Amino acid sequence: RAGWMAQELLSTFGTDLGGVTLVPGTGGIFTISCNEALVWDRKRDGGFPDAAKLKQLVRDVIDPERDLGHADSKTHKKTDSA
C-alpha cells in the first residue's frame, strides 16, 4: 500500500516533491510527513487515507492554491469570507 501511495504522489506532484522515501517499520506504522509536518498517521487518523484525501493533504502543505482537478472535492475548496 505504501508503494502505491508513493507512486500516486509522484504522478500527481512530480518534481514539486523533493522525493518520496519509504522507511520500513514494524507494528503497523504508517505515517506521511511533508516538509516536516505530519499529514497522516494511521493510528491517529484511523487507518489509511484514500488517494484523493492524501493528495489534498500533501497539496495543502506544498501548494495550497493548486487545483487537483477530479481529486478535489467541492467541500474541500476554500472560499474567501472577507
Residue, then its C-alpha position, 0 to 999 in steps of 0.5 A: r500500500a505504501g508503494w502505491m501511495a508513493q507512486e500516486l504522489l509522484s504522478t500527481f506532484g512530480t518534481d514539486l516533491g523533493g522525493v518520496t522515501l519509504v522507511p520500513g517499520t514494524g507494528g503497523i506504522f504508517t505515517i506521511s510527513c511533508n516538509e516536516a509536518l505530519v499529514w497522516d498517521r494511521k493510528r491517529d487518523g484511523g487507518f489509511p487515507d484514500a488517494a484523493k484525501l492524501k493528495q489534498l493533504v500533501r497539496d495543502v502543505i506544498d501548494p495550497e492554491r493548486d487545483l487537483g482537478h477530479a481529486d478535489s472535492k467541492t467541500h474541500k475548496k476554500t472560499d474567501s469570507a472577507 
